[in-house]
């Protein structure tokens, strides 16, 4: 592992797809990913030389809530403090861009085995259940 480099708002769709597929499998389409990169509030990526090894991003409304998304550290780089670095970068962004002297919801979704990691930053589970739907977009006019 050479010296790690942190980059802000440079995460490309291709890098995102590489990271996603390295850890989670089949990625959304390139078009979806490109739009997601363009409309994220903040993206952070970590490189070992020229190789991307970690990424995360924040989406939200800049007023009431921010949502941490797509926190990925390649398996060979886990346990080296890179995940902590990512979350610290995201929380710094939120602190620097949030409305001063207010409380802001910062949320994320985590697999059960990752919850202890996020609890170290003060995140806690609540009684709400995450609901989701994979909604198929059909804007061809045929419903």
C-alpha positions in Angstrom: 0.0 0.0 0.0 1.6 3.3 -1.1 0.5 6.7 0.1 -3.3 7.1 0.0 -4.8 10.1 -1.7 -8.2 11.6 -0.8 -10.2 13.3 -3.6 -13.4 15.3 -3.3 -16.1 15.4 -5.9 -13.9 13.6 -8.5 -15.5 10.2 -8.2 -16.5 9.2 -11.8 -19.3 6.9 -12.9 -16.7 4.4 -14.1 -14.9 4.4 -10.7 -18.3 4.1 -8.9 -19.3 1.1 -11.1 -15.9 -0.6 -10.5 -16.2 -0.2 -6.7 -19.9 -1.3 -6.6 -19.2 -4.4 -8.7 -16.1 -5.2 -6.7 -18.2 -5.5 -3.5 -21.9 -5.7 -4.3 -22.2 -7.2 -7.7 -24.3 -6.0 -10.6 -24.3 -2.2 -10.7 -27.1 0.1 -11.9 -26.8 1.3 -15.5 -24.1 3.8 -16.6 -26.7 6.4 -17.2 -28.2 6.0 -13.7 -24.7 6.1 -12.2 -23.7 9.2 -14.1 -26.8 11.1 -13.0 -26.2 9.9 -9.4 -22.6 11.3 -9.5 -23.8 14.6 -11.0 -26.6 15.1 -8.4 -24.7 13.9 -5.3 -24.0 16.7 -2.8 -20.5 15.4 -2.1 -18.4 12.5 -3.2 -15.2 11.3 -1.6 -12.8 8.8 -3.0 -9.6 7.3 -1.8 -6.8 6.1 -4.1 -3.8 3.9 -3.5 -1.6 5.3 -6.2 -3.7 5.3 -9.4 -6.1 2.6 -8.0 -9.4 3.6 -6.3 -9.8 1.7 -3.1 -12.7 3.4 -1.3 -15.6 5.7 -1.9 -18.7 7.3 -0.3 -21.2 10.0 -1.0 -23.8 12.3 0.5 -27.2 13.1 -0.9 -29.8 15.4 0.6 -31.6 18.7 0.7 -28.9 20.8 2.3 -31.4 22.0 5.0 -33.1 19.3 7.0 -31.4 16.0 6.0 -28.3 14.4 4.6 -28.1 10.8 3.7 -24.8 8.9 3.5 -24.7 6.4 0.6 -22.5 3.9 -1.0 -19.7 3.6 1.5 -17.4 1.0 0.1 -13.8 0.1 1.0 -12.3 -2.7 -1.0 -11.8 -5.8 1.1 -8.0 -5.7 1.0 -8.1 -2.2 2.5 -10.7 -2.8 5.2 -9.5 -2.5 8.8 -6.9 0.2 8.0 -8.9 3.3 9.0 -10.1 4.1 5.5 -13.8 3.7 6.4 -13.3 6.1 9.4 -11.6 8.6 7.0 -14.6 8.4 4.6 -17.1 9.1 7.3 -15.0 11.9 8.8 -14.8 13.5 5.4 -18.6 13.2 4.9 -19.4 14.6 8.4 -16.9 17.5 7.8 -18.8 18.3 4.6 -22.1 18.3 6.4 -20.8 20.4 9.2 -19.3 22.9 6.7 -22.4 23.2 4.6 -25.3 22.7 7.1 -27.3 25.6 8.5 -25.2 26.9 11.5 -26.4 26.3 15.0 -29.1 23.8 14.0 -29.6 20.0 14.2 -29.7 18.1 11.0 -30.8 14.5 10.4 -27.8 12.5 9.0 -29.0 9.0 8.1 -27.7 5.9 6.5 -28.6 2.3 5.9 -26.2 -0.4 7.1 -26.0 -4.1 7.1 -26.2 -5.6 10.6 -22.5 -6.5 10.8 -21.6 -2.9 9.9 -23.7 -1.3 12.6 -21.0 -1.3 15.3 -18.7 0.6 13.0 -21.3 3.4 12.5 -22.2 3.5 16.2 -18.6 4.7 16.9 -19.6 7.9 15.2 -22.8 8.3 17.2 -25.2 6.7 14.8 -28.0 4.7 16.4 -30.8 2.6 15.1 -34.4 3.7 15.8 -37.7 1.8 15.7 -38.4 2.7 12.0 -38.1 0.0 9.5 -36.5 0.7 6.1 -39.1 0.3 3.3 -38.2 0.1 -0.3 -39.5 -0.7 -3.7 -37.5 -1.4 -6.9 -39.8 0.7 -9.0 -39.5 0.0 -12.8 -39.5 3.2 -14.8 -41.6 2.9 -17.9 -41.9 6.4 -19.4 -42.8 5.1 -22.8 -46.5 6.0 -22.1 -47.5 2.4 -21.6 -48.8 1.9 -18.1 
